[in-house]
Amino acid sequence: MKTVAFHTLGCKLNFSETSTIARQFLDQGFSKTEFSEPSDVYVVNTCSVTEQANQKCRQIIRKALTLNPEAYVIVVGCYAQLKPQEIADIPGVDLVLGAGDKFRIHELVQDFTKEDNPCVLNSEIKDVEGFVDAFSIGDRTRSFLKVQDGCDYKCTFCTIPLARGKSRSDTMANVLANATKLADSGVKEIVLTGVNIGDYGTGLSEKLNFLDLVKALDQVETVERFRISSIEPNLLSNEIIEYVAGSQRFMPHFHVPLQSGNDELLGLMRRRYRRDLYADRVAKIKELMPHACIGVDVIVGFPGETEAHFLDTYQFLNELDVSYFHVFTYSERENTLAIDMEGRVPKKERHRRNEMLRILSEKKRRAFYAQFEGDSRPVLWEEAEVNGVMHGFTDNYIKVEQPYEAAMANSITTTLMADLTPAGAMRASTEQLRKQISE
């Protein structure tokens, strides 16, 4: 029996697709191993959001080859679509598959024997039109379910439309069937993923939108929790917010990309909103769900970002009632409009701004957590044990920890949160938890 190992870089969408590719290998009789172990085949699913992601991919490939120099190495994903020859030139790589072929490995390869020259299959991205469904499984607690792919937006910093193609959606019937299948396998929480999930419905023969999908999924009674992974502020309508506020299954947790809190920079980025709309979305969420967690994506060091622009963003975020940030340092990407823009920010300055926002994010997160000290909230406990401790997440995405108890894994308990741990999680009241389990 041949062995195969997988490594995923990047977003939740990539994780859902890696899991689907892994199931294809298992169906062909392979045995799955950890990526840190010698394996006959290694599959690396790549990201290309930043130059650092590209560098990380090259490091991962070299690591695999140190574990087994004779291993058959397959590279798929966004980096493989954008720069296939660059990957093929890495010694030891055998197969490079772009967006249109990454799910066709077993049609293309029979015995996974290394050849002298790598095989590269990379369709023109304009020709990539079909939707291939995907979901992660293995961790019974949570699954990432792909409902949409590609993007029709043309943000000046982004290569994703070049890597994944135009916006397209899974059918409503297939999404519902996959959600039911996941629930039947024991999954308690499903996270909806895509490149631009608020654009759900694009490419379908039926006239549907993301709110229609949310309403339909909310009727799948076997699923205990749904989360929306990330949604553009201009696509996060009042109707979606209002529906989630009244839902028993959709969690009070939103991740809404901002990228900049300065309107001039938002214009240069070709974002489809301005900061007043973003502030309105946050205010609406907090009006209906004061307990909701709101995450933010923000980019620092975009071309033309002066100190005044950055401080405008900093102040906007400081005053905004949000819970945490994902901070990205701008990196030049080929074939984007931003790469030719004037006002390049020195890298040292980009890193300084990144660190300032990371510190602010941690302050925001701790302040959000502290609001709930002494409160009880439902926690879904993970199965993993780390140094005798297990973690879980509340409905509003607060990380909670307690001493490991196997009986708690993949269960939802009403949990009293005591205080913040040094690591920044909330400590659970274990006496209350044991009582719930015994009952």
C-alpha positions in Angstrom: 0.0 0.0 0.0 1.5 3.4 -1.0 1.4 6.3 1.4 0.5 9.9 0.7 0.9 13.0 2.8 -0.6 16.5 2.4 0.3 20.0 3.3 -2.0 23.0 2.9 -1.0 26.6 2.7 -3.4 29.5 2.9 -7.2 29.8 3.4 -10.0 27.7 4.6 -11.0 27.1 1.0 -7.7 25.4 0.4 -8.2 23.2 3.4 -11.6 22.0 2.0 -10.0 21.2 -1.3 -7.0 19.4 0.1 -9.4 17.2 2.1 -11.3 16.4 -1.1 -8.1 15.5 -2.9 -7.1 13.3 0.1 -10.3 11.4 -0.1 -9.6 10.7 -3.8 -6.2 9.1 -2.8 -7.9 7.0 -0.1 -10.4 5.8 -2.6 -7.5 4.6 -4.7 -6.1 2.5 -1.9 -3.5 4.9 -0.5 -2.7 5.2 3.2 -2.5 8.7 4.6 0.5 9.7 6.7 1.6 12.9 8.4 3.6 15.4 6.3 6.4 15.2 8.8 6.9 11.5 8.0 8.5 9.7 4.9 5.9 9.1 2.3 5.6 7.8 -1.3 3.7 10.8 -2.5 3.5 14.3 -1.2 0.8 16.8 -2.3 1.3 20.5 -1.6 -1.7 22.8 -2.0 -0.4 26.3 -2.4 -1.4 29.8 -1.7 -0.1 32.9 -3.5 -1.6 35.8 -1.7 1.8 37.1 -0.8 5.4 36.6 -1.8 6.0 35.0 1.6 3.4 32.4 0.7 5.4 31.5 -2.4 8.6 31.2 -0.4 6.8 29.0 2.2 5.7 26.7 -0.6 9.3 26.2 -1.9 10.5 25.5 1.7 7.7 22.9 2.2 8.6 21.1 -1.1 12.3 20.9 -0.1 11.3 19.6 3.4 9.3 16.8 1.7 12.3 15.8 -0.4 14.6 15.6 2.6 12.2 13.1 4.2 12.1 10.9 1.0 14.3 12.0 -1.9 12.5 9.4 -4.1 9.0 10.7 -3.3 6.6 11.7 -6.0 5.9 15.4 -5.4 2.7 17.1 -6.6 2.0 20.8 -6.3 -1.5 22.3 -6.9 -3.3 25.5 -6.0 -2.9 29.2 -6.6 0.9 29.4 -6.8 0.8 26.4 -9.3 -1.7 28.3 -11.5 0.2 31.6 -11.4 3.8 30.4 -11.7 3.8 26.7 -12.9 7.3 26.8 -14.5 8.8 28.4 -11.4 7.6 25.4 -9.4 8.6 22.9 -12.0 12.1 24.2 -11.9 12.4 23.2 -8.2 14.4 20.0 -8.2 12.3 17.0 -7.2 8.9 18.3 -8.3 7.1 15.8 -10.5 3.6 17.2 -11.3 2.3 20.8 -11.3 -1.5 21.2 -11.7 -3.3 24.5 -12.1 -6.9 25.5 -11.1 -8.5 23.4 -13.9 -6.7 20.1 -13.2 -6.0 19.8 -9.5 -8.9 17.4 -8.9 -7.8 15.1 -11.8 -4.6 13.7 -10.3 -5.7 10.0 -10.7 -6.8 10.5 -14.3 -3.4 11.9 -15.1 -1.0 9.7 -13.1 -1.1 5.9 -12.9 1.8 4.6 -10.9 3.4 7.7 -9.3 6.9 6.9 -10.5 9.4 9.7 -10.8 10.3 10.8 -14.3 13.3 12.8 -15.5 11.2 15.9 -16.2 8.2 17.2 -14.3 4.8 17.3 -16.0 3.0 20.7 -16.0 -0.7 21.1 -16.7 -1.9 24.7 -16.5 -5.0 25.7 -18.4 -5.7 29.4 -19.3 -7.6 30.7 -16.3 -10.3 32.1 -18.6 -11.1 28.5 -19.6 -11.6 27.4 -16.0 -15.4 27.5 -15.6 -16.7 24.4 -13.8 -17.4 24.2 -10.1 -15.9 21.3 -8.2 -17.4 20.9 -4.7 -15.2 20.3 -1.7 -15.3 19.9 2.0 -12.9 19.1 4.8 -13.5 16.0 7.0 -11.4 14.1 9.5 -11.7 16.5 12.4 -15.3 15.6 13.3 -15.7 18.8 15.2 -15.7 21.3 12.3 -15.7 21.2 8.5 -15.0 23.8 5.8 -17.6 23.5 3.1 -16.9 25.2 -0.3 -20.0 26.9 -1.7 -18.4 29.3 -4.2 -15.1 29.8 -6.1 -13.4 32.5 -8.2 -13.9 36.2 -8.1 -15.1 38.9 -10.6 -13.7 41.8 -8.5 -10.6 43.5 -9.8 -8.9 44.8 -6.7 -5.5 46.2 -7.7 -3.5 44.2 -5.2 -5.0 40.8 -5.7 -4.0 37.8 -7.9 -6.9 35.6 -6.8 -9.0 36.2 -10.0 -5.8 35.2 -12.0 -5.4 32.0 -9.9 -9.0 30.9 -9.5 -10.9 32.4 -12.4 -14.3 33.9 -12.6 -17.0 33.7 -9.9 -19.1 30.5 -9.9 -21.2 28.7 -7.4 -22.3 25.2 -6.3 -25.9 24.3 -6.7 -28.2 24.8 -3.7 -29.1 21.1 -3.8 -25.5 20.0 -3.7 -24.6 22.4 -0.8 -27.6 21.1 1.2 -26.7 17.4 0.4 -23.0 18.0 1.5 -24.1 19.7 4.7 -26.4 16.8 5.5 -23.6 14.3 4.7 -21.2 16.2 7.0 -23.7 16.3 9.9 -24.4 12.5 9.5 -20.6 11.9 9.8 -20.6 13.6 13.2 -19.5 17.1 12.3 -21.0 19.7 14.7 -20.0 22.9 12.9 -19.8 23.8 9.2 -17.9 26.9 8.0 -19.0 28.2 4.7 -16.0 29.0 2.5 -15.3 30.4 -0.9 -13.3 33.2 -2.6 -16.2 35.7 -2.4 -19.1 33.9 -0.8 -21.3 36.9 -0.7 -21.4 36.6 -4.5 -23.0 33.1 -4.1 -25.5 32.5 -6.9 -23.3 33.8 -9.7 -23.1 31.2 -12.5 -26.2 29.3 -11.5 -29.2 28.8 -13.8 -31.5 29.6 -10.8 -31.8 33.1 -9.5 -30.3 32.7 -6.1 -28.2 34.8 -3.7 -26.2 34.3 -0.5 -29.2 35.1 1.7 -31.2 32.3 0.0 -28.4 29.9 0.8 -28.3 31.0 4.4 -32.0 30.5 4.8 -31.9 27.1 3.2 -29.0 25.9 5.3 -30.7 27.1 8.4 -33.4 24.5 7.8 -30.9 21.6 7.9 -31.8 20.5 11.4 -29.0 17.9 11.8 -26.3 20.7 11.7 -25.8 22.4 15.0 -23.7 25.3 13.9 -22.9 27.3 10.8 -20.3 30.0 10.4 -19.7 32.4 7.5 -16.0 32.4 6.9 -15.6 35.9 5.3 -17.9 38.2 3.4 -17.3 41.5 1.6 -18.9 44.5 3.4 -20.8 45.6 0.3 -22.4 42.1 0.0 -23.2 41.9 3.7 -26.7 43.2 3.6 -29.0 44.3 6.4 -31.2 41.3 5.5 -28.3 38.8 6.1 -27.4 40.4 9.4 -31.0 40.4 10.5 -31.5 36.8 9.5 -28.3 35.6 11.3 -29.4 37.6 14.4 -32.6 35.5 14.6 -31.0 32.2 13.6 -30.5 29.3 15.9 -27.8 27.7 13.7 -25.8 30.6 12.2 -23.3 31.8 14.8 -22.9 35.5 15.8 -19.5 35.8 14.2 -18.6 37.8 11.1 -15.3 38.2 9.3 -15.5 41.3 7.1 -12.5 42.5 5.0 -11.7 46.2 5.4 -8.2 46.4 3.9 -7.9 50.2 4.6 -9.7 52.7 6.8 -8.8 55.5 4.5 -11.2 56.3 1.6 -8.4 57.5 -0.8 -6.6 54.2 -0.4 -9.8 52.2 -0.8 -10.2 54.0 -4.1 -6.7 53.1 -5.2 -7.4 49.5 -4.2 -10.6 49.5 -6.2 -12.6 48.3 -3.3 -16.4 48.5 -3.8 -17.2 50.4 -0.6 -16.0 53.3 1.5 -15.3 53.3 5.3 -18.7 54.8 6.1 -20.4 51.7 4.7 -18.1 49.5 6.7 -18.8 51.4 9.9 -22.6 51.0 9.2 -22.2 47.2 8.8 -20.4 47.0 12.1 -23.0 49.2 13.8 -25.8 47.1 12.4 -24.3 43.8 13.7 -23.7 45.2 17.1 -27.2 46.7 17.3 -28.8 43.4 16.8 -26.0 41.2 18.3 -24.0 43.1 20.9 -22.2 39.9 21.8 -21.1 39.2 18.2 -17.5 38.7 17.3 -16.3 40.7 14.3 -13.0 40.0 12.6 -11.3 42.4 10.1 -8.7 42.0 7.3 -6.4 45.0 6.8 -3.4 45.6 4.5 -0.5 47.9 5.5 2.1 49.4 3.2 -0.1 49.6 0.1 1.6 51.9 -2.6 0.8 55.5 -1.8 0.0 54.8 1.9 1.5 57.8 3.7 1.9 58.0 7.5 -1.3 60.1 7.6 -3.2 57.4 5.6 -2.0 54.7 8.0 -2.8 56.7 11.1 -6.3 57.3 9.6 -6.8 53.6 9.4 -5.3 53.0 12.9 -7.7 55.6 14.4 -10.7 54.2 12.5 -10.0 50.7 13.7 -9.3 51.9 17.3 -12.7 53.5 17.5 -14.5 50.6 15.7 -16.3 48.0 17.8 -14.5 45.0 16.3 -12.9 42.0 18.0 -9.6 41.2 16.1 -7.7 41.8 12.9 -5.8 39.8 10.4 -3.0 42.1 9.3 -1.3 41.6 6.0 1.9 43.4 4.9 1.5 44.4 1.2 3.8 42.6 -1.1 4.2 43.3 -4.8 2.5 40.7 -7.0 3.1 40.3 -10.8 0.3 41.1 -13.2 -1.6 43.4 -10.7 -2.2 47.1 -11.2 -0.7 48.0 -7.8 2.8 46.8 -8.8 3.2 49.9 -11.0 1.7 52.4 -8.6 3.8 55.3 -7.3 4.6 55.8 -3.6 6.2 52.4 -2.7 6.4 52.1 1.1 9.8 50.9 2.4 9.6 47.3 3.7 10.9 48.3 7.1 8.0 50.8 7.4 5.5 48.2 6.3 6.6 45.9 9.0 6.4 48.7 11.6 2.8 49.5 10.7 2.0 45.8 10.7 3.3 45.4 14.3 1.3 48.5 15.4 -1.9 47.0 14.2 -1.1 43.5 15.6 -0.7 45.1 19.0 -3.9 46.9 18.6 -5.6 43.7 17.5 -4.5 41.9 20.6 -5.8 44.7 22.8 -9.1 44.5 20.9 -9.3 40.7 21.3 -8.6 40.8 25.0 -11.1 43.6 25.6 -13.7 41.6 23.7 -13.0 38.4 25.7 -13.0 40.3 29.0 -16.6 41.4 28.4 -17.7 37.9 28.9 -15.8 37.0 32.1 -18.4 35.4 34.5 -20.8 34.7 31.6 -22.0 31.3 30.4 -21.9 30.6 26.6 -22.2 27.4 24.5 -18.7 25.9 23.7 -17.9 23.3 21.0 -14.9 21.4 22.3 -12.2 20.2 20.0 -10.9 16.7 20.1 -7.2 17.6 20.2 -5.2 17.5 23.4 -2.2 19.8 23.8 -0.1 19.4 27.0 -3.1 18.1 28.9 -5.4 20.9 27.8 -8.3 21.0 25.3 -9.8 24.0 23.6 -13.1 25.0 22.2 -14.9 28.0 20.8 -18.0 29.7 22.0 -20.8 30.6 19.6 -19.3 34.1 19.3 -15.8 32.7 18.6 -14.1 33.1 22.0 -11.4 30.5 22.5 -11.9 28.6 25.8 -9.6 26.1 27.5 -9.9 23.5 30.2 -8.0 20.3 31.4 -8.5 17.6 28.8 -11.4 15.2 29.3 -12.1 12.8 26.5 -15.8 12.7 27.2 -16.0 16.4 26.3 -14.6 16.1 22.8 -16.9 17.1 20.0 -19.6 18.1 22.4 -21.3 21.4 23.1 -21.6 22.5 26.7 -22.9 25.6 28.4 -19.7 26.9 29.9 -18.9 29.5 32.6 -15.9 31.5 31.6 -13.7 32.4 34.5 -10.8 34.6 33.3 -8.1 35.1 30.7 -5.2 32.7 30.7 -1.7 34.0 30.1 -1.9 32.6 26.6 -5.0 34.7 25.9 -7.8 32.1 26.0 -10.7 32.1 28.5 -10.5 29.6 31.3 -13.5 27.4 31.7 -15.1 26.5 35.1 -14.3 22.8 35.1 -16.5 22.0 38.1 -19.6 23.2 36.2 -18.4 21.2 33.1 -18.0 17.9 34.9 -21.4 18.3 36.4 -22.9 18.7 32.9 -21.1 15.6 31.6 -22.1 13.5 34.5 -25.7 14.5 34.0 
